[in-house]
Amino acid sequence: MAVTYNKLWHLLIDRGMKKKDLKEAMEVLSEQQKKVVYYRYFADLTQSKIAEMMGVSQMQVSRLEKSALEKIRGLMKVAEH
């Protein structure tokens, strides 16, 4: 697996997230957010490469990645309570 995926996964495990929780969190993301998360953390692509593939700007990819991670973190907080 890609190094970035391992970093993401270890961060989530450190915060108590389980694979099942990550799968559920991914379901609430938009299709574009899912693609960005997949390409960044599973395929280990750069934001620039993802932008080229998706036909959007690198800044848009950055925003999509940030909003996706915020959603996942928000769901993690809800799951803790």
mmCIF file as gemmi writes it, N, C-alpha and C atoms, coordinates in Angstrom:
data_model
loop_
_atom_site.group_PDB
_atom_site.id
_atom_site.type_symbol
_atom_site.label_atom_id
_atom_site.label_alt_id
_atom_site.label_comp_id
_atom_site.label_asym_id
_atom_site.label_entity_id
_atom_site.label_seq_id
_atom_site.pdbx_PDB_ins_code
_atom_site.Cartn_x
_atom_site.Cartn_y
_atom_site.Cartn_z
_atom_site.occupancy
_atom_site.B_iso_or_equiv
_atom_site.pdbx_formal_charge
_atom_site.auth_seq_id
_atom_site.auth_asym_id
_atom_site.pdbx_PDB_model_num
ATOM 1 N N . MET Axp A 1 ? 0.837 -1.19 0 1 0 ? 1 A 1
ATOM 2 C CA . MET Axp A 1 ? 0 0 0 1 0 ? 1 A 1
ATOM 3 C C . MET Axp A 1 ? 0.875 1.244 0 1 0 ? 1 A 1
ATOM 4 N N . ALA Axp A 2 ? 0.314 2.33 -0.425 1 0 ? 2 A 1
ATOM 5 C CA . ALA Axp A 2 ? 1.058 3.573 -0.527 1 0 ? 2 A 1
ATOM 6 C C . ALA Axp A 2 ? 1.397 4.127 0.847 1 0 ? 2 A 1
ATOM 7 N N . VAL Axp A 3 ? 2.506 4.807 0.9 1 0 ? 3 A 1
ATOM 8 C CA . VAL Axp A 3 ? 2.954 5.401 2.151 1 0 ? 3 A 1
ATOM 9 C C . VAL Axp A 3 ? 1.916 6.373 2.69 1 0 ? 3 A 1
ATOM 10 N N . THR Axp A 4 ? 1.316 7.206 1.828 1 0 ? 4 A 1
ATOM 11 C CA . THR Axp A 4 ? 0.345 8.183 2.307 1 0 ? 4 A 1
ATOM 12 C C . THR Axp A 4 ? -0.877 7.499 2.898 1 0 ? 4 A 1
ATOM 13 N N . TYR Axp A 5 ? -1.299 6.38 2.306 1 0 ? 5 A 1
ATOM 14 C CA . TYR Axp A 5 ? -2.434 5.648 2.863 1 0 ? 5 A 1
ATOM 15 C C . TYR Axp A 5 ? -2.08 5.15 4.256 1 0 ? 5 A 1
ATOM 16 N N . ASN Axp A 6 ? -0.883 4.602 4.415 1 0 ? 6 A 1
ATOM 17 C CA . ASN Axp A 6 ? -0.464 4.111 5.72 1 0 ? 6 A 1
ATOM 18 C C . ASN Axp A 6 ? -0.452 5.229 6.748 1 0 ? 6 A 1
ATOM 19 N N . LYS Axp A 7 ? 0.018 6.408 6.358 1 0 ? 7 A 1
ATOM 20 C CA . LYS Axp A 7 ? 0.022 7.547 7.283 1 0 ? 7 A 1
ATOM 21 C C . LYS Axp A 7 ? -1.402 7.912 7.678 1 0 ? 7 A 1
ATOM 22 N N . LEU Axp A 8 ? -2.294 7.969 6.701 1 0 ? 8 A 1
ATOM 23 C CA . LEU Axp A 8 ? -3.691 8.294 6.992 1 0 ? 8 A 1
ATOM 24 C C . LEU Axp A 8 ? -4.301 7.242 7.908 1 0 ? 8 A 1
ATOM 25 N N . TRP Axp A 9 ? -4.09 5.984 7.575 1 0 ? 9 A 1
ATOM 26 C CA . TRP Axp A 9 ? -4.69 4.905 8.347 1 0 ? 9 A 1
ATOM 27 C C . TRP Axp A 9 ? -4.18 4.903 9.78 1 0 ? 9 A 1
ATOM 28 N N . HIS Axp A 10 ? -2.868 5.099 9.981 1 0 ? 10 A 1
ATOM 29 C CA . HIS Axp A 10 ? -2.322 5.13 11.337 1 0 ? 10 A 1
ATOM 30 C C . HIS Axp A 10 ? -2.871 6.316 12.128 1 0 ? 10 A 1
ATOM 31 N N . LEU Axp A 11 ? -3.036 7.446 11.465 1 0 ? 11 A 1
ATOM 32 C CA . LEU Axp A 11 ? -3.628 8.603 12.13 1 0 ? 11 A 1
ATOM 33 C C . LEU Axp A 11 ? -5.041 8.281 12.59 1 0 ? 11 A 1
ATOM 34 N N . LEU Axp A 12 ? -5.816 7.644 11.733 1 0 ? 12 A 1
ATOM 35 C CA . LEU Axp A 12 ? -7.196 7.309 12.084 1 0 ? 12 A 1
ATOM 36 C C . LEU Axp A 12 ? -7.255 6.252 13.177 1 0 ? 12 A 1
ATOM 37 N N . ILE Axp A 13 ? -6.375 5.253 13.122 1 0 ? 13 A 1
ATOM 38 C CA . ILE Axp A 13 ? -6.333 4.225 14.163 1 0 ? 13 A 1
ATOM 39 C C . ILE Axp A 13 ? -5.973 4.86 15.502 1 0 ? 13 A 1
ATOM 40 N N . ASP Axp A 14 ? -4.988 5.786 15.484 1 0 ? 14 A 1
ATOM 41 C CA . ASP Axp A 14 ? -4.584 6.472 16.712 1 0 ? 14 A 1
ATOM 42 C C . ASP Axp A 14 ? -5.754 7.214 17.341 1 0 ? 14 A 1
ATOM 43 N N . ARG Axp A 15 ? -6.695 7.616 16.517 1 0 ? 15 A 1
ATOM 44 C CA . ARG Axp A 15 ? -7.87 8.324 17.027 1 0 ? 15 A 1
ATOM 45 C C . ARG Axp A 15 ? -9.046 7.39 17.259 1 0 ? 15 A 1
ATOM 46 N N . GLY Axp A 16 ? -8.816 6.098 17.158 1 0 ? 16 A 1
ATOM 47 C CA . GLY Axp A 16 ? -9.842 5.122 17.484 1 0 ? 16 A 1
ATOM 48 C C . GLY Axp A 16 ? -10.762 4.733 16.344 1 0 ? 16 A 1
ATOM 49 N N . MET Axp A 17 ? -10.43 5.098 15.125 1 0 ? 17 A 1
ATOM 50 C CA . MET Axp A 17 ? -11.299 4.761 14.005 1 0 ? 17 A 1
ATOM 51 C C . MET Axp A 17 ? -11.017 3.34 13.528 1 0 ? 17 A 1
ATOM 52 N N . LYS Axp A 18 ? -12.071 2.624 13.213 1 0 ? 18 A 1
ATOM 53 C CA . LYS Axp A 18 ? -11.958 1.261 12.706 1 0 ? 18 A 1
ATOM 54 C C . LYS Axp A 18 ? -12.228 1.265 11.206 1 0 ? 18 A 1
ATOM 55 N N . LYS Axp A 19 ? -11.803 0.2 10.518 1 0 ? 19 A 1
ATOM 56 C CA . LYS Axp A 19 ? -12.017 0.12 9.071 1 0 ? 19 A 1
ATOM 57 C C . LYS Axp A 19 ? -13.491 0.276 8.729 1 0 ? 19 A 1
ATOM 58 N N . LYS Axp A 20 ? -14.361 -0.311 9.533 1 0 ? 20 A 1
ATOM 59 C CA . LYS Axp A 20 ? -15.802 -0.205 9.295 1 0 ? 20 A 1
ATOM 60 C C . LYS Axp A 20 ? -16.24 1.259 9.342 1 0 ? 20 A 1
ATOM 61 N N . ASP Axp A 21 ? -15.688 2.01 10.314 1 0 ? 21 A 1
ATOM 62 C CA . ASP Axp A 21 ? -16.024 3.42 10.435 1 0 ? 21 A 1
ATOM 63 C C . ASP Axp A 21 ? -15.552 4.211 9.223 1 0 ? 21 A 1
ATOM 64 N N . LEU Axp A 22 ? -14.351 3.881 8.729 1 0 ? 22 A 1
ATOM 65 C CA . LEU Axp A 22 ? -13.824 4.572 7.557 1 0 ? 22 A 1
ATOM 66 C C . LEU Axp A 22 ? -14.704 4.286 6.345 1 0 ? 22 A 1
ATOM 67 N N . LYS Axp A 23 ? -15.124 3.043 6.192 1 0 ? 23 A 1
ATOM 68 C CA . LYS Axp A 23 ? -15.993 2.685 5.069 1 0 ? 23 A 1
ATOM 69 C C . LYS Axp A 23 ? -17.301 3.476 5.141 1 0 ? 23 A 1
ATOM 70 N N . GLU Axp A 24 ? -17.881 3.558 6.324 1 0 ? 24 A 1
ATOM 71 C CA . GLU Axp A 24 ? -19.124 4.314 6.49 1 0 ? 24 A 1
ATOM 72 C C . GLU Axp A 24 ? -18.9 5.795 6.217 1 0 ? 24 A 1
ATOM 73 N N . ALA Axp A 25 ? -17.766 6.322 6.657 1 0 ? 25 A 1
ATOM 74 C CA . ALA Axp A 25 ? -17.456 7.734 6.436 1 0 ? 25 A 1
ATOM 75 C C . ALA Axp A 25 ? -17.309 8.023 4.948 1 0 ? 25 A 1
ATOM 76 N N . MET Axp A 26 ? -16.704 7.111 4.228 1 0 ? 26 A 1
ATOM 77 C CA . MET Axp A 26 ? -16.521 7.302 2.786 1 0 ? 26 A 1
ATOM 78 C C . MET Axp A 26 ? -17.866 7.377 2.064 1 0 ? 26 A 1
ATOM 79 N N . GLU Axp A 27 ? -18.873 6.708 2.595 1 0 ? 27 A 1
ATOM 80 C CA . GLU Axp A 27 ? -20.182 6.692 1.956 1 0 ? 27 A 1
ATOM 81 C C . GLU Axp A 27 ? -20.861 8.058 1.96 1 0 ? 27 A 1
ATOM 82 N N . VAL Axp A 28 ? -20.499 8.936 2.888 1 0 ? 28 A 1
ATOM 83 C CA . VAL Axp A 28 ? -21.142 10.252 2.96 1 0 ? 28 A 1
ATOM 84 C C . VAL Axp A 28 ? -20.43 11.294 2.096 1 0 ? 28 A 1
ATOM 85 N N . LEU Axp A 29 ? -19.293 10.943 1.533 1 0 ? 29 A 1
ATOM 86 C CA . LEU Axp A 29 ? -18.557 11.877 0.697 1 0 ? 29 A 1
ATOM 87 C C . LEU Axp A 29 ? -19.19 11.979 -0.69 1 0 ? 29 A 1
ATOM 88 N N . SER Axp A 30 ? -19.006 13.128 -1.311 1 0 ? 30 A 1
ATOM 89 C CA . SER Axp A 30 ? -19.465 13.291 -2.7 1 0 ? 30 A 1
ATOM 90 C C . SER Axp A 30 ? -18.592 12.411 -3.593 1 0 ? 30 A 1
ATOM 91 N N . GLU Axp A 31 ? -19.055 12.196 -4.808 1 0 ? 31 A 1
ATOM 92 C CA . GLU Axp A 31 ? -18.28 11.369 -5.738 1 0 ? 31 A 1
ATOM 93 C C . GLU Axp A 31 ? -16.902 11.97 -5.985 1 0 ? 31 A 1
ATOM 94 N N . GLN Axp A 32 ? -16.827 13.292 -6.122 1 0 ? 32 A 1
ATOM 95 C CA . GLN Axp A 32 ? -15.532 13.941 -6.339 1 0 ? 32 A 1
ATOM 96 C C . GLN Axp A 32 ? -14.627 13.766 -5.124 1 0 ? 32 A 1
ATOM 97 N N . GLN Axp A 33 ? -15.185 13.92 -3.926 1 0 ? 33 A 1
ATOM 98 C CA . GLN Axp A 33 ? -14.391 13.738 -2.71 1 0 ? 33 A 1
ATOM 99 C C . GLN Axp A 33 ? -13.871 12.31 -2.614 1 0 ? 33 A 1
ATOM 100 N N . LYS Axp A 34 ? -14.721 11.339 -2.939 1 0 ? 34 A 1
ATOM 101 C CA . LYS Axp A 34 ? -14.293 9.938 -2.91 1 0 ? 34 A 1
ATOM 102 C C . LYS Axp A 34 ? -13.129 9.704 -3.857 1 0 ? 34 A 1
ATOM 103 N N . LYS Axp A 35 ? -13.229 10.267 -5.067 1 0 ? 35 A 1
ATOM 104 C CA . LYS Axp A 35 ? -12.15 10.105 -6.039 1 0 ? 35 A 1
ATOM 105 C C . LYS Axp A 35 ? -10.852 10.7 -5.514 1 0 ? 35 A 1
ATOM 106 N N . VAL Axp A 36 ? -10.937 11.905 -4.958 1 0 ? 36 A 1
ATOM 107 C CA . VAL Axp A 36 ? -9.734 12.565 -4.447 1 0 ? 36 A 1
ATOM 108 C C . VAL Axp A 36 ? -9.111 11.751 -3.316 1 0 ? 36 A 1
ATOM 109 N N . VAL Axp A 37 ? -9.909 11.288 -2.375 1 0 ? 37 A 1
ATOM 110 C CA . VAL Axp A 37 ? -9.382 10.484 -1.268 1 0 ? 37 A 1
ATOM 111 C C . VAL Axp A 37 ? -8.758 9.193 -1.793 1 0 ? 37 A 1
ATOM 112 N N . TYR Axp A 38 ? -9.431 8.557 -2.736 1 0 ? 38 A 1
ATOM 113 C CA . TYR Axp A 38 ? -8.887 7.326 -3.303 1 0 ? 38 A 1
ATOM 114 C C . TYR Axp A 38 ? -7.545 7.591 -3.983 1 0 ? 38 A 1
ATOM 115 N N . TYR Axp A 39 ? -7.528 8.582 -4.869 1 0 ? 39 A 1
ATOM 116 C CA . TYR Axp A 39 ? -6.292 8.854 -5.605 1 0 ? 39 A 1
ATOM 117 C C . TYR Axp A 39 ? -5.154 9.299 -4.689 1 0 ? 39 A 1
ATOM 118 N N . ARG Axp A 40 ? -5.442 10.104 -3.665 1 0 ? 40 A 1
ATOM 119 C CA . ARG Axp A 40 ? -4.394 10.607 -2.76 1 0 ? 40 A 1
ATOM 120 C C . ARG Axp A 40 ? -3.887 9.52 -1.826 1 0 ? 40 A 1
ATOM 121 N N . TYR Axp A 41 ? -4.804 8.77 -1.213 1 0 ? 41 A 1
ATOM 122 C CA . TYR Axp A 41 ? -4.405 7.883 -0.119 1 0 ? 41 A 1
ATOM 123 C C . TYR Axp A 41 ? -4.333 6.411 -0.494 1 0 ? 41 A 1
ATOM 124 N N . PHE Axp A 42 ? -4.885 6.031 -1.607 1 0 ? 42 A 1
ATOM 125 C CA . PHE Axp A 42 ? -4.816 4.634 -2.027 1 0 ? 42 A 1
ATOM 126 C C . PHE Axp A 42 ? -3.932 4.475 -3.257 1 0 ? 42 A 1
ATOM 127 N N . ALA Axp A 43 ? -3.975 5.452 -4.172 1 0 ? 43 A 1
ATOM 128 C CA . ALA Axp A 43 ? -3.143 5.386 -5.377 1 0 ? 43 A 1
ATOM 129 C C . ALA Axp A 43 ? -1.875 6.231 -5.242 1 0 ? 43 A 1
ATOM 130 N N . ASP Axp A 44 ? -1.779 7.024 -4.16 1 0 ? 44 A 1
ATOM 131 C CA . ASP Axp A 44 ? -0.587 7.818 -3.843 1 0 ? 44 A 1
ATOM 132 C C . ASP Axp A 44 ? -0.238 8.821 -4.948 1 0 ? 44 A 1
ATOM 133 N N . LEU Axp A 45 ? -1.262 9.476 -5.506 1 0 ? 45 A 1
ATOM 134 C CA . LEU Axp A 45 ? -1.034 10.473 -6.545 1 0 ? 45 A 1
ATOM 135 C C . LEU Axp A 45 ? -0.947 11.871 -5.932 1 0 ? 45 A 1
ATOM 136 N N . THR Axp A 46 ? -0.256 12.759 -6.615 1 0 ? 46 A 1
ATOM 137 C CA . THR Axp A 46 ? -0.169 14.143 -6.167 1 0 ? 46 A 1
ATOM 138 C C . THR Axp A 46 ? -1.462 14.878 -6.493 1 0 ? 46 A 1
ATOM 139 N N . GLN Axp A 47 ? -1.667 15.994 -5.816 1 0 ? 47 A 1
ATOM 140 C CA . GLN Axp A 47 ? -2.836 16.806 -6.113 1 0 ? 47 A 1
ATOM 141 C C . GLN Axp A 47 ? -2.812 17.288 -7.562 1 0 ? 47 A 1
ATOM 142 N N . SER Axp A 48 ? -1.636 17.622 -8.068 1 0 ? 48 A 1
ATOM 143 C CA . SER Axp A 48 ? -1.511 18.085 -9.456 1 0 ? 48 A 1
ATOM 144 C C . SER Axp A 48 ? -1.919 16.994 -10.442 1 0 ? 48 A 1
ATOM 145 N N . LYS Axp A 49 ? -1.49 15.774 -10.202 1 0 ? 49 A 1
ATOM 146 C CA . LYS Axp A 49 ? -1.837 14.659 -11.086 1 0 ? 49 A 1
ATOM 147 C C . LYS Axp A 49 ? -3.343 14.389 -11.034 1 0 ? 49 A 1
ATOM 148 N N . ILE Axp A 50 ? -3.91 14.433 -9.839 1 0 ? 50 A 1
ATOM 149 C CA . ILE Axp A 50 ? -5.352 14.219 -9.677 1 0 ? 50 A 1
ATOM 150 C C . ILE Axp A 50 ? -6.121 15.305 -10.427 1 0 ? 50 A 1
ATOM 151 N N . ALA Axp A 51 ? -5.672 16.548 -10.293 1 0 ? 51 A 1
ATOM 152 C CA . ALA Axp A 51 ? -6.327 17.664 -10.974 1 0 ? 51 A 1
ATOM 153 C C . ALA Axp A 51 ? -6.32 17.444 -12.483 1 0 ? 51 A 1
ATOM 154 N N . GLU Axp A 52 ? -5.19 17.014 -12.995 1 0 ? 52 A 1
ATOM 155 C CA . GLU Axp A 52 ? -5.08 16.74 -14.427 1 0 ? 52 A 1
ATOM 156 C C . GLU Axp A 52 ? -6.053 15.638 -14.849 1 0 ? 52 A 1
ATOM 157 N N . MET Axp A 53 ? -6.128 14.58 -14.073 1 0 ? 53 A 1
ATOM 158 C CA . MET Axp A 53 ? -7.011 13.449 -14.391 1 0 ? 53 A 1
ATOM 159 C C . MET Axp A 53 ? -8.489 13.842 -14.324 1 0 ? 53 A 1
ATOM 160 N N . MET Axp A 54 ? -8.836 14.678 -13.34 1 0 ? 54 A 1
ATOM 161 C CA . MET Axp A 54 ? -10.231 15.044 -13.125 1 0 ? 54 A 1
ATOM 162 C C . MET Axp A 54 ? -10.658 16.275 -13.924 1 0 ? 54 A 1
ATOM 163 N N . GLY Axp A 55 ? -9.698 16.961 -14.535 1 0 ? 55 A 1
ATOM 164 C CA . GLY Axp A 55 ? -10.027 18.141 -15.313 1 0 ? 55 A 1
ATOM 165 C C . GLY Axp A 55 ? -10.401 19.35 -14.469 1 0 ? 55 A 1
ATOM 166 N N . VAL Axp A 56 ? -9.792 19.46 -13.295 1 0 ? 56 A 1
ATOM 167 C CA . VAL Axp A 56 ? -10.029 20.597 -12.404 1 0 ? 56 A 1
ATOM 168 C C . VAL Axp A 56 ? -8.669 21.168 -11.995 1 0 ? 56 A 1
ATOM 169 N N . SER Axp A 57 ? -8.688 22.274 -11.262 1 0 ? 57 A 1
ATOM 170 C CA . SER Axp A 57 ? -7.434 22.879 -10.812 1 0 ? 57 A 1
ATOM 171 C C . SER Axp A 57 ? -6.881 22.13 -9.597 1 0 ? 57 A 1
ATOM 172 N N . GLN Axp A 58 ? -5.602 22.294 -9.368 1 0 ? 58 A 1
ATOM 173 C CA . GLN Axp A 58 ? -4.973 21.705 -8.183 1 0 ? 58 A 1
ATOM 174 C C . GLN Axp A 58 ? -5.612 22.281 -6.923 1 0 ? 58 A 1
ATOM 175 N N . MET Axp A 59 ? -5.973 23.562 -6.959 1 0 ? 59 A 1
ATOM 176 C CA . MET Axp A 59 ? -6.61 24.201 -5.8 1 0 ? 59 A 1
ATOM 177 C C . MET Axp A 59 ? -7.951 23.543 -5.498 1 0 ? 59 A 1
ATOM 178 N N . GLN Axp A 60 ? -8.707 23.181 -6.529 1 0 ? 60 A 1
ATOM 179 C CA . GLN Axp A 60 ? -9.994 22.497 -6.321 1 0 ? 60 A 1
ATOM 180 C C . GLN Axp A 60 ? -9.766 21.136 -5.682 1 0 ? 60 A 1
ATOM 181 N N . VAL Axp A 61 ? -8.741 20.433 -6.115 1 0 ? 61 A 1
ATOM 182 C CA . VAL Axp A 61 ? -8.42 19.135 -5.51 1 0 ? 61 A 1
ATOM 183 C C . VAL Axp A 61 ? -8.064 19.334 -4.036 1 0 ? 61 A 1
ATOM 184 N N . SER Axp A 62 ? -7.287 20.362 -3.743 1 0 ? 62 A 1
ATOM 185 C CA . SER Axp A 62 ? -6.924 20.657 -2.356 1 0 ? 62 A 1
ATOM 186 C C . SER Axp A 62 ? -8.165 20.909 -1.51 1 0 ? 62 A 1
ATOM 187 N N . ARG Axp A 63 ? -9.101 21.683 -2.04 1 0 ? 63 A 1
ATOM 188 C CA . ARG Axp A 63 ? -10.344 21.976 -1.307 1 0 ? 63 A 1
ATOM 189 C C . ARG Axp A 63 ? -11.179 20.711 -1.099 1 0 ? 63 A 1
ATOM 190 N N . LEU Axp A 64 ? -11.264 19.886 -2.132 1 0 ? 64 A 1
ATOM 191 C CA . LEU Axp A 64 ? -12.021 18.634 -2.015 1 0 ? 64 A 1
ATOM 192 C C . LEU Axp A 64 ? -11.396 17.713 -0.982 1 0 ? 64 A 1
ATOM 193 N N . GLU Axp A 65 ? -10.073 17.617 -0.996 1 0 ? 65 A 1
ATOM 194 C CA . GLU Axp A 65 ? -9.384 16.77 -0.016 1 0 ? 65 A 1
ATOM 195 C C . GLU Axp A 65 ? -9.628 17.283 1.395 1 0 ? 65 A 1
ATOM 196 N N . LYS Axp A 66 ? -9.484 18.586 1.586 1 0 ? 66 A 1
ATOM 197 C CA . LYS Axp A 66 ? -9.683 19.17 2.913 1 0 ? 66 A 1
ATOM 198 C C . LYS Axp A 66 ? -11.113 18.945 3.407 1 0 ? 66 A 1
ATOM 199 N N . SER Axp A 67 ? -12.097 19.185 2.543 1 0 ? 67 A 1
ATOM 200 C CA . SER Axp A 67 ? -13.489 19.019 2.981 1 0 ? 67 A 1
ATOM 201 C C . SER Axp A 67 ? -13.812 17.549 3.264 1 0 ? 67 A 1
ATOM 202 N N . ALA Axp A 68 ? -13.24 16.643 2.495 1 0 ? 68 A 1
ATOM 203 C CA . ALA Axp A 68 ? -13.462 15.21 2.729 1 0 ? 68 A 1
ATOM 204 C C . ALA Axp A 68 ? -12.885 14.798 4.076 1 0 ? 68 A 1
ATOM 205 N N . LEU Axp A 69 ? -11.661 15.233 4.37 1 0 ? 69 A 1
ATOM 206 C CA . LEU Axp A 69 ? -11.039 14.878 5.647 1 0 ? 69 A 1
ATOM 207 C C . LEU Axp A 69 ? -11.778 15.501 6.824 1 0 ? 69 A 1
ATOM 208 N N . GLU Axp A 70 ? -12.312 16.715 6.628 1 0 ? 70 A 1
ATOM 209 C CA . GLU Axp A 70 ? -13.103 17.349 7.685 1 0 ? 70 A 1
ATOM 210 C C . GLU Axp A 70 ? -14.378 16.551 7.958 1 0 ? 70 A 1
ATOM 211 N N . LYS Axp A 71 ? -15.021 16.06 6.908 1 0 ? 71 A 1
ATOM 212 C CA . LYS Axp A 71 ? -16.223 15.23 7.091 1 0 ? 71 A 1
ATOM 213 C C . LYS Axp A 71 ? -15.878 13.959 7.857 1 0 ? 71 A 1
ATOM 214 N N . ILE Axp A 72 ? -14.771 13.32 7.466 1 0 ? 72 A 1
ATOM 215 C CA . ILE Axp A 72 ? -14.363 12.083 8.133 1 0 ? 72 A 1
ATOM 216 C C . ILE Axp A 72 ? -14.057 12.357 9.602 1 0 ? 72 A 1
ATOM 217 N N . ARG Axp A 73 ? -13.32 13.435 9.881 1 0 ? 73 A 1
ATOM 218 C CA . ARG Axp A 73 ? -13.018 13.791 11.271 1 0 ? 73 A 1
ATOM 219 C C . ARG Axp A 73 ? -14.29 14.083 12.059 1 0 ? 73 A 1
ATOM 220 N N . GLY Axp A 74 ? -15.236 14.777 11.414 1 0 ? 74 A 1
ATOM 221 C CA . GLY Axp A 74 ? -16.507 15.081 12.077 1 0 ? 74 A 1
ATOM 222 C C . GLY Axp A 74 ? -17.263 13.82 12.44 1 0 ? 74 A 1
ATOM 223 N N . LEU Axp A 75 ? -17.257 12.844 11.565 1 0 ? 75 A 1
ATOM 224 C CA . LEU Axp A 75 ? -17.922 11.58 11.851 1 0 ? 75 A 1
ATOM 225 C C . LEU Axp A 75 ? -17.211 10.829 12.954 1 0 ? 75 A 1
ATOM 226 N N . MET Axp A 76 ? -15.892 10.966 13.004 1 0 ? 76 A 1
ATOM 227 C CA . MET Axp A 76 ? -15.131 10.313 14.071 1 0 ? 76 A 1
ATOM 228 C C . MET Axp A 76 ? -15.516 10.89 15.42 1 0 ? 76 A 1
ATOM 229 N N . LYS Axp A 77 ? -15.707 12.221 15.482 1 0 ? 77 A 1
ATOM 230 C CA . LYS Axp A 77 ? -16.098 12.875 16.733 1 0 ? 77 A 1
ATOM 231 C C . LYS Axp A 77 ? -17.475 12.412 17.185 1 0 ? 77 A 1
ATOM 232 N N . VAL Axp A 78 ? -18.394 12.279 16.229 1 0 ? 78 A 1
ATOM 233 C CA . VAL Axp A 78 ? -19.745 11.803 16.535 1 0 ? 78 A 1
ATOM 234 C C . VAL Axp A 78 ? -19.683 10.375 17.068 1 0 ? 78 A 1
ATOM 235 N N . ALA Axp A 79 ? -18.84 9.536 16.458 1 0 ? 79 A 1
ATOM 236 C CA . ALA Axp A 79 ? -18.732 8.14 16.866 1 0 ? 79 A 1
ATOM 237 C C . ALA Axp A 79 ? -18.142 8.005 18.267 1 0 ? 79 A 1
ATOM 238 N N . GLU Axp A 80 ? -17.323 8.977 18.673 1 0 ? 80 A 1
ATOM 239 C CA . GLU Axp A 80 ? -16.707 8.917 20.009 1 0 ? 80 A 1
ATOM 240 C C . GLU Axp A 80 ? -17.735 9.137 21.106 1 0 ? 80 A 1
ATOM 241 N N . HIS Axp A 81 ? -18.804 9.866 20.81 1 0 ? 81 A 1
ATOM 242 C CA . HIS Axp A 81 ? -19.791 10.215 21.862 1 0 ? 81 A 1
ATOM 243 C C . HIS Axp A 81 ? -20.89 9.217 21.957 1 0 ? 81 A 1
